[in-house]
């Protein structure tokens, strides 16, 4: 199905839906009214309604920029399917995560995961299986999972969770309903993060003042903040990732092996970094429109900077140094906001 915010949701909202390539199972109605979580994503509202109406699909792909938000939405829906307050501790909840230093999902763990899905429920009427960071599936694992989507086990809902929804086999795409989960509005609460954003905005304002001739150029004040800001953001990522990992470890299910924990820790770190980079992008957008009428030149400057930020995200996925990638983004911002052009 098409990756869009409304396609899957509109399918569920329609009174007489058109045929869909993803089969929909008839499922038992929940015995309790679904809980509504604070700031609940629209996708979750739609799927909870589908659950109460026996129209929940067997294959669901949740994607978004913030993996924590994606995970929370999946856990909330899984809890309602399983009629429990903590889905991860339920006997009929099965999870598959990347493992090892390379953080891949390989075929043998996938086959073990699938075998569990075909067992009868232990405590209720339904089962839930979640593949975390599903874009990390290697081809043999993806093909094994595809066969399960084609012939799904009875009374089972399968979730794929990812921040990279295009990194899948097209055949897997066609057998899932896709729902985009927006990043939750709060930025990191650490005061260091607020300080960093304030200093970034101050630096950008000084660049703009120089470009407009309101302030004399000072190479040290213009260039040196690039390295200070990038180094501080890399350090902040480490601090917040360590804090988040300690919180995550306290909630880990029993039986998770060392390789899975190692991969999960790295996933937590990448999730924190992704959240901070989203905050950086928003800070750039806020600066571009702050107190000024929009014009094509400012839009182009913002576009140039955000484009390099997106490239940096890709480079970071292949383990390019964080500080170096961030320096490149900020140097691009420096060039964009000091060049001559329409003001």
Residue pairs with C-beta under 8 A, 6 or more apart in sequence:
1 7
1 8
1 11
1 20
1 21
1 22
1 173
1 174
1 176
1 177
1 178
2 178
3 63
3 165
3 166
3 173
3 178
3 180
4 178
4 180
5 42
5 180
7 178
8 43
8 46
8 177
8 178
8 179
9 42
9 43
9 46
9 179
11 17
11 18
11 20
11 177
12 46
12 47
12 49
12 50
12 55
13 46
20 177
21 174
21 175
22 57
22 58
22 59
22 174
22 175
22 176
22 177
23 57
23 58
23 152
24 55
24 56
24 57
24 58
25 56
25 57
25 58
25 152
25 154
25 155
26 54
27 51
27 54
27 56
27 126
27 155
27 157
28 54
28 125
28 126
28 155
29 52
29 54
30 51
30 52
30 80
30 81
30 83
31 83
32 83
33 52
34 48
34 51
34 52
34 80
35 76
35 79
35 80
36 45
36 48
37 44
37 72
37 76
39 184
39 185
40 76
41 69
41 73
41 179
41 181
41 182
43 62
43 73
43 179
43 180
43 181
44 73
44 76
44 77
44 181
46 179
47 56
47 60
47 77
47 179
48 77
48 80
50 56
50 57
51 77
51 80
51 81
56 81
56 157
57 157
57 176
57 177
58 149
58 152
58 156
58 157
58 158
59 149
59 152
59 158
59 160
59 175
59 176
59 177
60 74
60 77
60 157
60 158
60 159
60 160
60 176
60 177
60 179
61 134
61 159
61 160
61 162
61 165
61 168
61 173
61 176
61 177
61 178
61 179
62 70
62 73
62 74
62 159
62 160
62 161
62 162
62 179
62 181
63 70
63 161
63 162
63 163
63 164
63 165
63 178
63 179
63 180
63 181
64 70
64 163
64 180
64 181
64 182
64 183
65 163
65 182
65 183
65 274
65 278
66 163
66 181
66 183
66 184
66 271
66 274
66 275
66 278
67 133
67 161
67 162
67 163
67 267
67 270
67 271
67 274
68 184
68 271
68 275
69 181
69 182
69 183
69 184
70 161
70 162
70 163
70 181
71 132
71 161
72 184
73 181
74 130
74 159
74 161
75 87
75 88
77 159
78 87
78 93
78 128
78 130
78 157
78 159
79 85
79 86
79 87
81 87
81 126
81 128
81 157
82 90
82 92
82 93
82 123
82 124
82 126
82 128
83 124
84 90
87 93
87 128
88 95
88 251
88 253
89 253
90 123
90 128
91 122
91 123
92 121
92 122
92 123
92 124
92 126
92 127
92 128
93 127
93 128
93 130
94 113
94 116
94 117
94 127
94 128
94 129
94 130
95 113
95 129
95 130
95 131
95 132
95 253
96 105
96 109
96 110
96 113
96 129
96 130
96 131
96 132
97 105
97 132
97 133
97 260
97 263
97 264
97 267
98 104
98 105
98 132
98 133
98 136
98 260
98 263
98 264
98 267
99 105
99 106
99 109
99 257
99 259
99 260
99 262
99 263
100 259
100 262
100 263
101 262
101 263
103 133
103 136
103 263
103 266
103 267
104 136
104 137
104 138
105 131
105 133
105 134
105 136
105 137
105 138
105 141
106 138
106 140
106 141
107 138
107 140
107 141
107 144
109 141
110 137
110 140
110 141
110 144
110 145
111 144
113 129
113 131
114 144
114 145
114 148
116 129
117 127
117 129
117 148
117 153
117 156
117 158
118 153
119 127
121 127
121 155
125 155
126 155
126 156
126 157
127 153
127 155
127 156
127 157
128 156
128 157
128 158
128 159
129 156
129 157
129 158
129 159
130 158
130 159
130 161
131 137
131 145
131 158
131 159
131 160
131 161
132 161
132 267
133 161
133 162
133 163
133 267
134 160
134 161
134 162
134 168
135 162
135 163
135 164
135 165
135 167
135 168
137 145
137 168
142 168
142 169
142 172
143 169
145 172
146 169
146 171
146 172
146 175
148 158
149 158
149 172
149 175
149 176
150 175
152 158
160 168
160 172
160 176
162 168
163 274
165 178
183 275
183 278
187 193
187 197
187 275
187 279
188 240
188 272
188 275
188 276
188 279
190 236
190 239
190 240
192 232
192 236
192 239
193 236
193 240
193 276
193 279
196 229
196 232
196 233
196 236
197 279
197 283
199 225
199 229
200 229
200 280
200 283
201 283
201 286
201 287
203 225
203 229
204 284
204 287
204 333
204 337
205 287
206 215
206 221
206 222
207 222
207 333
207 334
207 337
207 338
208 337
209 215
210 216
210 217
210 222
210 338
211 337
211 338
211 339
211 340
211 343
212 343
222 334
222 338
223 334
225 330
226 327
226 330
226 331
226 334
227 327
229 326
229 330
230 323
230 326
230 327
230 329
230 330
231 323
233 276
233 280
233 322
233 326
234 322
234 323
234 326
236 276
237 269
237 272
237 273
237 276
237 322
240 272
240 276
241 268
241 269
241 272
241 273
244 268
244 271
244 272
245 265
245 268
245 269
248 264
248 265
248 268
249 261
252 261
252 264
256 264
270 316
273 316
273 322
274 313
277 309
277 312
277 313
280 309
280 329
281 306
281 309
284 302
284 305
284 306
284 309
284 333
285 302
285 306
288 298
288 299
288 301
288 302
289 298
292 298
295 342
296 342
297 341
297 342
297 343
300 341
301 336
301 337
301 339
301 341
302 336
304 332
304 336
305 329
305 332
305 333
305 336
305 337
308 328
308 329
308 332
309 329
312 320
312 325
312 326
312 328
312 329
315 325
316 322
316 325
